[in-house]
């Protein structure tokens, strides 16, 4: 990982932790944490504010937010 690689904030309210992980390892990191700490329950997650913003950007990019004519 270089200092220019994008990182994503993840939070686990149950553990009281927040960290940033490289985008390329995001899915594996979340899965490993949830498997090891929460018996596979999806407790740790991408920061909800960031997840919402990413969803908006993807929807806009795909043209899903354009008004129907």
N, C-alpha and C positions, 0 to 999 in steps of 0.2 A: 504494500500500500504506500502510495506517495501522499504528500501533504495536499495535493490537488484533487485526490479522489473524493467523490461526494460521500458524505455520511448522513445517516438518518437517525433522528432521536427516537429511542424506544423507552417506554415507561412500564413499570410494573408497580401499580399502586399497592398490591398486596405485600410485596417485599419492601416497598418504599424506595425503589431504585429508579434512576433515570440515567441513561448513557447514550452515547452516539456510536453507531457501528457503520462500517463501510457498506455501501449499498449492495455490493456484490455478495456480502455474507449475511444480509438482513434476514432472509427466510430461514437459513440454517441456525442463526443465533437465536431467533425467536422460538423456533421449534425445540432447540436444545434446552433453553431456559425453561420453557413450559413443560417439557418432558421431565426434566430433572427436579424442578421445584414445585410443580403444580399437577403432577400425574397426567400431563398431556392437556389439561384444560387451558384454553386460550386466554390466559390472564395478562401476560406481558403483550404489549402491542406497540405499533407505531404511534407516536404522539397523535392523538385524534385531530388536533388542529392541522398538523402537517398532512395527515391522511386525507382530510377533507379538501385541502388545497390541491393536493395531487389529483384527487378525483375530479375536481373542477377543471384543472388544466387538461386532463385526458379527455374529458367530455367535450371541452371546447375544441380541442385538436381534432376530435372525431366528428365535429359538427353537430353534436347532440344538443347543444344549447341554442342553436339557431332557431329563430321563430319560424313556424310553419307558415308558408304563404298561401 
